[in-house]
Amino acid sequence: MDQNIGRLIAHLQEIGELENTVFVVTSDNGPEPSNPLAARGFEQWMHLNGYTRELDTLGERGSMVAIGPEFANATAAPGALFKFYTTEGGTRVPMIMAGPGVGAGLRADGFAYVTDIAPTLLELARVAPATEGVPVTGRSLSAVLRGEAQSAYGPEEPVGLEVSGNAALFRGDFKLVINQRPNGDGRWRLYNVRLDPGETRDISTEMPDLFAQMQREYEAYVQEMGVLAMPEGYNIHGQIESNTYARQFTRYMPFLIGCAVVLIGLIGWLVWLFTRKRRAKA
């Protein structure tokens, strides 16, 4: 990004469109915790596809790099956990915007959600959102970008989120959250994430009315968005591993079938040769 954003800026300057461009730099979620190196058969896959773990070339082309859950958790500090989970470490990311309609040097630490990007860009471009198809659910951040507000949401407005059975509902400084195994325990908890971004102190018993109200608001989000419940015992990492094995099996199926045909032919030829020799001796 350091290199290619500069190349893009130079190109936009060359064609005279730099002053007509809005830049948005952000991340989709927290750090990647996967450690495929521990999965069965992954070393064989690396060998077949030309990847190595040699320290001298780590990070270069043909190397397989994975920081694993431990360093992913450290990278997300002070947030808890990482990608796939609805903890702060898995959902809170920085966003930088620059261009026409964006105040220079402004800093906002209020709540915003990824769905706010589309309506923001549409408003900056003076384009009305489509009236058909999937509705735009976010809000324009134009007031925030002008320095007139810290957030497009009021302190009482709920915003829901769900991914693979992990879910959250944001409401001002408060967050209702549940995360499934292996890194969660499948229990709803309540946090003040402004004071406790590490989600270390569950305040659900201290604020039972707010806890119950936010649970009702999350259920309303489920009904509105058609969120599907995950099956009992669902494990997102196990599902990813299963999907990966299925894709690899499909990819290498022609090779496996070819090997099976050759093996069957070889066995048949050996049986025929053995039978012929026995008949010749008889």
N, C-alpha and C positions, 0 to 999 in steps of 0.2 A: 504493500500500500504506500509506503514512504516513497518508493520510486514512481509508481504508476499514477498516483494522484497528481504528482508533479507533471508527468507527461500529459495527463488529461488537461490540466490547467494551461500548459503551453499550447496544446492543440486548440483549446477554446479561445485563447488569446489570438492565435493565428487566424481563426475563421471569424473573429469578431463577436463571439457569443458568450464570453466570460461574464459580462455584466448582466446576461440574461439567464444565468444558470444558478440553481440552488443546490448546494452540496449537503448531503446527509450522510454522516458516518456513524454507524452504530453496530451493535452485535445482536444476534438473534436470541442468545441466551447465555448462560454461564459457561465456565470452562468444561472441556470435554474430558470425562473421567474414564472412558473405556480403556481397557488394557487387553487388546486382542492377543498379545504375546502369550498370555496364560491359557488361551483357548486351545482345545485339542485340535491338532492338525494344522495349526496356523503356521508353524515353521515350514511345513511342507508347502503350504500355499505361498509363502514368501519365496521359497526356492523356485517354485514353478513360475512365479511372476517377476522374478528378478529383483527382489527386495533383500536388503541386508540390515544387520544391526551393528555393523562395524563402527567403533567409536571414532575412528579417523574420518569417516565420511558421514557421520550422523547429522542429519539436517539437510544433506545435499540430495540430489536426484538419486532415486533408487534406494533411499534409506527409509526405514519404518520407525517413526517417532511416536511415542505415546507416553504421557506423563502419569497416567493412572489416577485412581481416585484420591490418593493421598496428596499429591501435588496439585490436583485440580481443586481440592478443598482449600489448600493453602493459597492458591491463586485467587480464589473467590473471596478471601478475607476482606472485610469482617463479616461478610455474609456466610450463611450456613450452606453446606453441600455444594451442588454444582448442576450442570446440565441434566435434563430429564426430570428434575424435581422442582416443586413450586416454592422452595425456600428462597430467601433473598439471594443466596449464592447462585441459584439457578435461574433467577428472573430479573434481578436488578443489574442493568448494564448502563454504561455512559452513552450519550448521544451528543454529537456536535453538528450544528447546522450553520451554514454561512451562505450569503448571497443576498440578492434584493429582497427586501421585506424582513430581513433578519437583523436585529440591532447588534451593532458591534460591541464586543466585550461584555455582553449580558451573561449572567449565570443564574439558572433557575434550578432549585432543588425540589420543586413540587412534583407530585405524581403525574406521570404520563404513561401511555400504553402504546404498544407497537401499532395498534389499529388507528392511532391518531396521525400517523405519518401521511397516509393517503389523503384524508380530508384537508390536512395542512397544505400539502403540495397542490391539491386542486384549487384551494382558495388563493394561494399565491399566484397560480397560473390563471386565475379567473375563469376556471372551468367548473361547470356544475356537475355534481356526481350523477352517475347513471341512475335512472329510475326503475330499471329492470334488472333482474338477476339478483345476485347476493347483495344485500344492503350494506352500506358503509356504516359500521357501528361506532367508529371512533369519533373524536372531536378535533376540530382545527385548533392548533396551538398558536395561531397568529397573534393572539393577545399576549401570550407568553413571550413570543419572539420580539414583540414591540416593547417589552418591559412593563406591560400594564397589569400582568398577573403572574403568579408563581405556578399556577396549574389551571387546566381547563375544567377541573372537577372541583365541586364543593366538598367540604369535610364530611357531609352526610351521604354522598353519592357512592353507591357500591359499584365495583367493577369486578366481574368474575373471570376465572381462568381455570381450564382443566386440560391435562395432558396425561393420557394413559393411566387414569385413576388417581393421579396426583392433582390436587385442586387447591384453589385459593380464592378468597374474596377480599379485595382491598376496599377500605372505607376510611378516608382521611389517614390518620397516623396508624390505624389499626388494620390488622390482617388476620383473617380466619384461614387456617391452612391444614391440609391433611396430606401425608406422603406415605406411599405404600412401601412394602419391603422390596429389596433387602436393606435399604438405608433409612426407611421410615418405619413406623409401627402401626399405620392404619388408623390413627386416632386424630380427631379434630382438636386443634389447639388455637389459642388466641394470643397474639403478640402486639405490642406497640413497637412497630418496626422503626420509628424515628428514634426512640430511646434504646431499642434493642435490636439492631439489624442482624445480630448473630442468632436471633430467635432462641435465646437461652432461658427465658423466664416466661412460662405459660401463665397468662393472667385470666384464663377462662373462669376459674372459681372465684376470682376477685370481682369480675364484672359479668355475672351470669346473665343479666338482662341483655347486655350488648352481645354476648356470646350467642344467645338464643335468637336474637333479632338477625344477626349476620348469617346464622344457619338458614333462617327462613329466606333471607335475600339470596343466598346461594341456591336454594331449591328453586326459587323463581328464575334464576339464571339458567339452571338445568332445563327447566320446562321451556324457556324462551329459545334456547339454542339447540335443544334436542340432544343434550349430552347423554351418551350411553354408559351404563354402569359396566365396569370391568368384571370378568368372572372371578369367583372365589379363588384366592391363592394366586392371582395374576402377578407375574414378576416381569417387569419391563426388560430387564437385562437378559433374562432367560428367553423372552420372546424374540429379542433382537438376535440372540445366538441361534435360536431355532430358524428364524427367517434367513440368516446368513448361510446356515448349512443347506437349507432348501435351495437357495439361489446357486450355491456352488455345485450342488448335485445336478441341477438343471443345466448349468454351464458345461460341466464335464461329462454329461450323460452320453453324448456321441462317442467320446473317447472310451468311456467305461464299456459301452456296448461293443465297440470295436475290439477292445481287449477280451471281452467275454467270448465273442465270436472266434477270435484267434485261439483262445484257450480251449474252447470246445472242439475246434478243428484239430488242434494239436493232440488233445486227448483221444479224439476219434482216430486220428492217424496212428497213434501209438497202439491203440487197441487193435486196429486192423493189422499193423505190422506184427504185433505179438501173436495174433491169431494165425497169420500166414506162416510164421516160423514154426508154430506148433504143428500146423498141418503138414509142413514140409518134413518135419522130424517123424511124424507118424507114417 
